[in-house]
Amino acid sequence: MRWIVVGTDFSEGAQRALEHAVRLARNSGACLAVVHAYEDGSGTSRAMEDRAPLLSTQLQDAVAGTSASRDGVQVEHFLLRGAPWQKLLNVAVEVGADLIVVGATGQHGGAAVGPALGGVVHRVIASSTRSVLISRPPYDGTHGGEARELP
């Protein structure tokens, strides 16, 4: 069985990456592992446990917002505590994924690492033993050149 792992932080970029991963899974016959990882941060462990049901619902809603069920794509949800980049890599190894799909930027944008990539993406690329696909936002034409539709 082939697997594609996709991470989500519920941002717009992550949702685009999820939709991209669904299309890839549909076209290749792969299963999809959708991962949301969260860190304890400044809150207590108990406070994070209380958030788990809400995060689980958000994870299910993110997948429901795609064509996965309509397209017959098998989806497994992974809600994990820990560094997002590390959990993405762990799930990829666990399921034997061929590919990890991530959005170019997430909730925190890309400014910390550079204008093009977020910190999670940077770490996934640097550490992964799997192929990584970065799902970029659509070209908006504001950086020179002309936007055109590809065939």
C-alpha positions in Angstrom: 0.0 0.0 0.0 1.4 3.4 -1.0 1.1 6.4 1.4 1.3 10.1 1.2 1.7 12.1 4.4 0.4 15.7 4.6 0.7 18.1 7.5 -1.8 20.6 8.5 -1.9 23.5 11.0 -5.3 24.5 9.7 -4.0 27.5 7.8 -4.9 28.5 4.3 -1.5 27.2 3.0 -2.0 23.9 4.8 -5.5 23.5 3.3 -4.0 24.0 -0.2 -1.4 21.4 0.6 -4.1 19.0 1.8 -6.1 19.5 -1.4 -3.0 18.9 -3.4 -2.2 15.7 -1.5 -5.8 14.5 -2.0 -5.4 14.9 -5.8 -2.1 13.1 -5.8 -3.5 10.2 -3.7 -6.5 9.9 -6.0 -4.4 9.9 -9.1 -1.8 7.4 -7.7 -4.1 5.2 -5.7 -2.2 6.0 -2.5 -3.7 6.4 1.0 -3.4 9.7 2.8 -2.1 10.2 6.3 -3.2 13.7 7.6 -1.1 14.9 10.5 -1.7 17.7 12.9 1.0 18.1 15.7 0.9 20.5 18.5 3.4 21.4 21.2 2.6 22.1 24.8 4.0 25.6 24.7 3.3 27.7 27.7 0.1 25.9 28.6 -0.1 22.9 31.0 -0.3 19.4 29.7 -3.8 19.2 31.0 -4.8 22.3 29.1 -3.5 20.7 25.9 -5.4 17.5 26.6 -8.5 19.5 26.9 -7.9 20.9 23.5 -7.4 17.5 21.9 -11.1 17.0 21.1 -11.3 20.4 19.4 -8.2 19.8 17.4 -9.5 16.3 16.4 -12.7 18.0 15.1 -10.7 20.6 13.2 -8.6 17.8 11.7 -11.7 16.0 10.5 -13.2 19.2 9.2 -10.1 20.0 7.2 -10.3 16.7 5.5 -14.1 17.0 5.0 -13.4 20.3 3.2 -11.6 18.3 0.4 -12.8 15.9 -2.2 -11.2 12.9 -0.4 -14.4 11.0 0.4 -16.0 11.8 -2.9 -12.9 10.6 -4.7 -12.6 7.4 -2.7 -9.2 8.4 -1.0 -8.6 6.4 2.2 -7.6 8.9 4.9 -6.1 8.2 8.3 -5.9 11.1 10.9 -3.0 11.6 13.2 -3.3 14.0 16.1 0.1 14.1 17.9 1.8 16.0 20.6 5.3 17.2 19.7 7.3 19.2 17.2 5.3 19.3 13.9 8.2 18.7 11.6 9.4 15.7 13.7 5.9 14.2 13.9 5.5 14.5 10.1 8.7 12.6 9.7 7.7 10.0 12.3 4.4 9.3 10.6 6.1 9.0 7.2 8.4 6.4 8.5 5.6 4.6 10.4 3.3 4.2 7.4 6.2 3.8 4.9 5.2 6.9 2.9 6.7 7.7 -0.4 6.0 11.4 -0.2 5.4 14.2 2.4 3.3 17.2 1.3 3.5 20.5 3.1 2.3 24.0 2.6 5.0 26.6 1.9 4.0 28.6 4.9 1.6 28.0 7.8 0.1 29.8 10.7 3.3 31.7 11.5 4.2 32.6 7.9 7.7 32.3 6.5 9.5 35.4 7.9 11.5 33.5 10.5 13.3 31.4 7.9 12.9 33.5 4.8 10.2 34.9 2.6 9.6 31.6 0.8 9.4 28.8 3.4 8.1 28.4 7.0 10.2 26.9 9.8 8.4 23.5 9.7 8.9 23.1 6.0 12.5 24.0 6.3 13.1 21.4 9.0 11.1 18.7 7.1 13.2 19.3 4.0 16.5 19.3 5.9 15.7 16.1 7.8 13.5 13.9 5.6 14.5 10.6 4.0 11.4 10.8 1.9 10.6 13.1 -1.0 9.0 16.3 0.0 6.5 18.3 -2.1 6.0 22.0 -1.2 2.5 23.2 -2.1 2.9 26.9 -3.0 0.2 29.5 -3.1 -1.2 30.3 -6.6 0.8 32.8 -8.5 -0.9 36.2 -8.2 1.2 38.1 -10.8 2.5 40.7 -8.3 6.2 39.8 -8.7 6.7 40.5 -12.3 6.0 38.5 -15.4 2.6 37.4 -16.6 0.5 34.8 -15.0 -0.8 32.2 -17.4 -2.8 29.0 -17.1 -0.9 25.8 -17.8 -2.5 23.3 -20.1 
